[in-house]
Amino acid sequence: MTWHCPEVNIFEGGSGDALSQLAFMTSAVRREGQFSNPSVVMRGSAAELPYDNGIFDAVITDPPYYHNESYSELSDVCYVWLRPTIGFLYPEHFAGQLTPKKKECVAAAYRQGGKQQARDYYEDTLFQSLREAHRVTKPGGILIVVYAHKTTLGWAILVDALRRAG
Ligand SMILES: C[S@@+](CC[C@H](N)C(=O)[O-])C[C@H]1O[C@@H](n2cnc3c(N)ncnc32)[C@H](O)[C@@H]1O
């Protein structure tokens, strides 16, 4: 997978510039603000869900794709600016100097001590996450998994984890 990032002129006066992005965000906030059933957002690892067995109609998930990207490192780019600006509003989420890395479900040889260890860590965390998804879903419920990988290894790991997780 090759990373492609266009640079948009923020003053361009068209799609993707600063004002159109702000308009997208404010219109979403206005629309969502009309609903009386609020969403509950929780931060934690998918491999350890704090929910009882069989309570959800569906689980929809988009796990990291093997070693394609470390989202926590990507997040650090914004985190270091958010921490001094809004960190005081959410002290429990901004306690660390950078985003947490330890439980991230990603194969990163430099973090996990080698290629094989990285593969084992990713396989195990993906398996545990899918097993948790199975546990919290009602019998006959729905699981949707988004996944992308250019190698058969990446897909084989997902299929194996799905099969083992039930
Ligand atoms: C492929 S991205 C999904 C992006 C998402 N669909 C979106 O539109 O923002 C994978 C996500 O899984 C998160 N992630 C990594 N390890 C995780 C874990 N152990 N538990 C829960 N989420 C995790 C990453 O931080 C990243 O946001």
The ligand as a Tripos MOL2 file, in Angstrom:
@<TRIPOS>MOLECULE
LIG
   27    29     1     0     0
SMALL
NO_CHARGES

@<TRIPOS>ATOM
      1 C1         -7.7820    1.1870   10.1980 C.3       1 LIG1
      2 S1         -7.8620    2.3490   11.5360 S.3       1 LIG1
      3 C2         -9.5930    2.6480   11.6640 C.3       1 LIG1
      4 C3         -9.9200    4.0450   11.3080 C.3       1 LIG1
      5 C4        -11.3950    4.3950   11.4880 C.3       1 LIG1
      6 N1        -12.2380    3.5470   10.6810 N.3       1 LIG1
      7 C5        -11.6060    5.8510   11.1180 C.2       1 LIG1
      8 O1        -12.2620    6.1390   10.1330 O.co2     1 LIG1
      9 O2        -11.0940    6.7140   11.8510 O.co2     1 LIG1
     10 C6         -7.5470    1.3100   12.9340 C.3       1 LIG1
     11 C7         -7.8430    1.9620   14.2870 C.3       1 LIG1
     12 O3         -7.6940    0.9890   15.3360 O.3       1 LIG1
     13 C8         -7.1480    1.6460   16.4780 C.3       1 LIG1
     14 N2         -6.5660    0.6370   17.3860 N.ar      1 LIG1
     15 C9         -5.3100    0.1220   17.4010 C.ar      1 LIG1
     16 N3         -5.1600   -0.7880   18.3870 N.ar      1 LIG1
     17 C10        -6.3530   -0.8660   19.0290 C.ar      1 LIG1
     18 C11        -6.8310   -1.6200   20.1530 C.ar      1 LIG1
     19 N4         -6.0590   -2.4960   20.8070 N.pl3     1 LIG1
     20 N5         -8.1230   -1.4170   20.5350 N.ar      1 LIG1
     21 C12        -8.9150   -0.5420   19.8860 C.ar      1 LIG1
     22 N6         -8.5280    0.1980   18.8150 N.ar      1 LIG1
     23 C13        -7.2600    0.0380   18.4060 C.ar      1 LIG1
     24 C14        -6.1520    2.6100   15.8730 C.3       1 LIG1
     25 O4         -5.8390    3.6320   16.7950 O.3       1 LIG1
     26 C15        -6.9080    3.1170   14.6350 C.3       1 LIG1
     27 O5         -7.6810    4.2380   14.9780 O.3       1 LIG1
@<TRIPOS>BOND
     1     1     2 1
     2     2     3 1
     3     2    10 1
     4     3     4 1
     5     4     5 1
     6     5     6 1
     7     5     7 1
     8     7     8 2
     9     7     9 1
    10    10    11 1
    11    11    12 1
    12    11    26 1
    13    12    13 1
    14    13    14 1
    15    13    24 1
    16    14    15 ar
    17    14    23 ar
    18    15    16 ar
    19    16    17 ar
    20    17    18 ar
    21    17    23 ar
    22    18    19 1
    23    18    20 ar
    24    20    21 ar
    25    21    22 ar
    26    22    23 ar
    27    24    25 1
    28    24    26 1
    29    26    27 1
@<TRIPOS>SUBSTRUCTURE
     1 LIG1         1 GROUP 0 **** ****
